[in-house]
Amino acid sequence: MTQKILNADIQYRQQWMAVLAKALWSNLEEMWKDIPFSSTYTLLRKPEMGLVMVEGRTGGSGAPFNLGETTVTRCSVGLQSGEVGHAYIMGRNYQHAEIAAICDALMQSERHDEIARNVIDPLKRLASAATAKQSAKAATTKVDFFTVVRGEDE
């Protein structure tokens, strides 16, 4: 029973960390500026840039292959209250990584509901809207092919 609860917590954290990592910097910055943040935090790992190998799969589910490298920025922070937050984001935006790490730490604190309501949930809605817009745009280029059945076999 305890293991199931722990796994649910891990999955929930993975979800909010993914939202923070995939968010556009301008959107995260907009949400963050409205959050009163007076807690002091320590940079456990200052924002730093590196490269990671991106792996692809043939046909989406086949044999794996190395697609190439991408730039990633990571950061770890510790709040004065003891929570530790981490962030990995694609690109080179040190501020994005630092704020995402702070949000991760705050999501583990007593401010969880506030951060979820004012940062995570709006970012999820923006991501869903962007995905829907892109899907709608792609749908306009969809071509339906059909086979014309000949009447010779009648």
C-alpha positions as CSV (number, residue, x, y, z in Angstrom):
1,M,0.0,0.0,0.0
2,T,2.8,2.5,0.9
3,Q,4.6,1.7,-2.3
4,K,1.5,2.5,-4.4
5,I,1.1,5.9,-2.6
6,L,4.8,6.6,-3.1
7,N,4.5,5.8,-6.8
8,A,1.4,8.1,-7.2
9,D,3.4,10.9,-5.5
10,I,6.3,10.3,-7.9
11,Q,4.0,10.4,-10.9
12,Y,2.4,13.6,-9.7
13,R,5.7,15.3,-9.2
14,Q,6.9,14.1,-12.7
15,Q,3.8,15.7,-14.2
16,W,4.4,19.1,-12.6
17,M,8.1,19.0,-13.4
18,A,7.2,18.2,-17.0
19,V,4.9,21.2,-17.1
20,L,7.6,23.5,-15.7
21,A,10.2,22.1,-18.1
22,K,8.1,22.4,-21.2
23,A,6.6,25.8,-20.5
24,L,7.5,28.7,-22.6
25,W,9.8,31.0,-20.6
26,S,7.5,34.0,-21.3
27,N,4.5,32.1,-19.8
28,L,6.4,30.9,-16.7
29,E,7.8,34.4,-16.1
30,E,4.3,35.9,-16.4
31,M,2.9,33.4,-13.8
32,W,5.9,33.7,-11.5
33,K,5.9,37.5,-11.2
34,D,2.5,37.4,-9.5
35,I,3.7,34.9,-6.8
36,P,4.8,36.6,-3.5
37,F,8.1,34.9,-2.8
38,S,9.8,35.8,0.4
39,S,11.4,32.5,1.3
40,T,15.1,32.4,1.0
41,Y,16.6,29.6,-0.9
42,T,20.1,28.3,-1.6
43,L,21.4,27.3,-4.9
44,L,22.5,23.7,-4.4
45,R,23.5,23.5,-8.0
46,K,23.6,26.8,-9.8
47,P,22.1,26.8,-13.3
48,E,24.5,25.2,-15.6
49,M,24.3,24.2,-19.2
50,G,25.3,20.9,-20.8
51,L,24.4,18.5,-23.6
52,V,22.4,15.3,-23.6
53,M,21.9,12.7,-26.3
54,V,18.4,12.5,-27.8
55,E,17.3,9.0,-28.7
56,G,14.8,8.2,-31.4
57,R,13.1,4.9,-32.4
58,T,12.6,3.6,-35.9
59,G,9.0,4.0,-36.8
60,G,8.3,5.4,-33.3
61,S,8.5,2.0,-31.5
62,G,11.3,0.1,-33.3
63,A,15.0,-0.1,-32.7
64,P,16.5,2.9,-30.8
65,F,19.1,5.1,-32.5
66,N,21.0,8.3,-31.4
67,L,19.3,11.2,-33.0
68,G,21.7,13.9,-31.9
69,E,22.5,16.2,-28.9
70,T,20.5,18.9,-27.4
71,T,21.3,21.7,-24.9
72,V,19.9,21.3,-21.4
73,T,20.1,23.6,-18.4
74,R,19.8,22.2,-14.9
75,C,19.4,23.7,-11.5
76,S,18.8,22.6,-7.9
77,V,17.7,24.7,-5.0
78,G,17.0,24.2,-1.3
79,L,14.3,26.2,0.5
80,Q,14.9,27.5,4.1
81,S,12.1,25.1,5.2
82,G,14.1,22.1,3.9
83,E,12.4,21.2,0.6
84,V,14.7,20.6,-2.4
85,G,13.7,21.4,-5.9
86,H,15.3,20.4,-9.2
87,A,14.8,21.4,-12.8
88,Y,16.0,20.3,-16.2
89,I,15.0,22.4,-19.2
90,M,15.8,22.3,-22.9
91,G,17.8,25.3,-24.0
92,R,20.1,27.8,-22.3
93,N,17.8,29.9,-20.1
94,Y,19.3,30.0,-16.6
95,Q,16.4,31.9,-15.2
96,H,13.9,29.4,-16.4
97,A,15.8,26.6,-14.8
98,E,16.1,28.4,-11.5
99,I,12.5,29.4,-11.3
100,A,11.3,25.9,-12.3
101,A,13.5,24.5,-9.5
102,I,12.0,26.9,-7.0
103,C,8.5,26.0,-8.1
104,D,9.4,22.3,-7.7
105,A,10.5,23.0,-4.2
106,L,7.4,25.1,-3.4
107,M,5.2,22.4,-4.8
108,Q,6.6,20.1,-2.0
109,S,5.9,22.7,0.7
110,E,2.8,24.1,2.4
111,R,2.4,26.4,-0.6
112,H,1.6,23.5,-2.9
113,D,-2.0,24.5,-3.6
114,E,-1.1,28.1,-4.3
115,I,1.7,27.2,-6.8
116,A,-0.5,24.5,-8.4
117,R,-3.4,27.0,-8.8
118,N,-1.4,30.0,-9.9
119,V,1.5,28.5,-11.9
120,I,1.1,24.8,-12.8
121,D,-2.6,24.7,-13.8
122,P,-2.4,27.9,-16.0
123,L,0.7,26.5,-17.7
124,K,-1.1,23.2,-18.3
125,R,-4.1,25.1,-19.9
126,L,-1.7,27.1,-22.1
127,A,0.1,24.0,-23.2
128,S,-3.3,22.3,-24.0
129,A,-4.5,25.3,-26.0
130,A,-1.2,25.4,-28.0
131,T,-1.4,21.6,-28.7
132,A,-5.1,22.0,-29.9
133,K,-4.2,25.0,-32.1
134,Q,-1.3,23.0,-33.7
135,S,-3.5,20.0,-34.2
136,A,-6.2,22.1,-35.8
137,K,-3.6,23.7,-38.1
138,A,-2.2,20.3,-39.0
139,A,-5.8,18.9,-39.7
140,T,-6.3,21.5,-42.4
141,T,-3.5,19.8,-44.4
142,K,-4.9,16.3,-44.0
143,V,-5.6,14.5,-47.2
144,D,-8.0,11.6,-47.2
145,F,-7.1,8.9,-49.8
146,F,-9.7,6.4,-50.9
147,T,-9.8,3.5,-53.2
148,V,-12.2,3.6,-56.1
149,V,-13.8,0.2,-56.5
150,R,-14.1,-0.7,-60.2
151,G,-17.3,-2.4,-61.4
152,E,-15.5,-5.1,-63.5
153,D,-15.9,-7.9,-61.0
154,E,-19.7,-7.8,-60.9
